[in-house]
Amino acid sequence: MQIQSGHLTQLRDVGFVRIAGVFDPPFIAGCKAELEQALAGRRSPAHMLTSSTSVHVHNFFLYGASLRRLLFGAELQTIHKGVFGPSYCLRNAVASTIHANAAGDDTPLHSPIGAGWHRDTPQFHDRDAASRVIGSECTYQVIVAIDPANPVNSTKLLPGSHRAPIAGHRLAAADLQALVEQRGLADLLMQPGDVAIIDDNTFHKAGLPTSESRWMLFCSYTPWFVKPYFDFTTVQLPDMTAYEAHCLHKTSIPPDASEALRNTFRPNGWEKDV
């Protein structure tokens, strides 16, 4: 696959872009089988969360060769290099489905994660405890469709909202109405193997659960200095590639306090082979 200038233009202007047919359906079916096998054999690891409407499998790349290949293979490497640039690393990698009766046991997920309008760009709170976000064109989400996403269960987005002069993580009702009146509301309709790239500053929310599974892989990319959700530096993969080492922050480990001062980020040149 190739990243086209039109993809970058839409991402910059609208806040998201969908690229159809990046992965072949048989490969995607293998990824889904690995997810279902992992869920069937789970023994309540803390990073797997389930409820009657949701299942979330963090660090999905640990649960099968196809899932690892999807996250770290040529297709997402091309997106990584062509859209974000080689100094970005992985912030999170979660497989998520929303559907009714997703799992019999109920953990803290009493409703699908992302059920309200929000942004995924890293946030902090100022001295007045007000939410602040980093802003647009800084961090990104890559979504890979494992199942179809229809008008009911698909992610909902507000086109152009990544540039809205709203400082915080959540969206007030008045701001929502104004944004819908300006640019409308979009359903992120996808087929297995499609990929969507979203500017994390774009306001969006989860769709509604249906009787059908809606597995999606959500892969978050941020500059190397943004802390990931998990300490990926402790992850050891068999025959780890330079790209995997970079994504897992092994090229951005600060020096020990007893070491001589050096650059924290030490590129390994993974992008030269893409």
Buried (B, 14 or more C-beta within 10 A) or exposed (E): BEBEEEBBEBBBEBBBBBBEEBBEEEBBEBBBEBBBEBBEEBEEEEEBBBBBBBBBBBBBBBBBEBBBBBBBBEBBBBBBBBBBEBBBBBBBBBBBBBBEEBBEEEBEBEBBBBBEBBBBBBBEEEEEEEBEBBBBBBBBBBBBBBBBBBEEBBBBBBBBBBBBEBEBBEBEEEBBEEBEEEBEBBBBBBBBBBBBBBBBBBBBBBBBBBEBBBBBBBBBBBBBEBEBBBEBBEBEEEEEBBBBBBBBBBBBEEEEEEEEEEEEBEBBEBBEEE
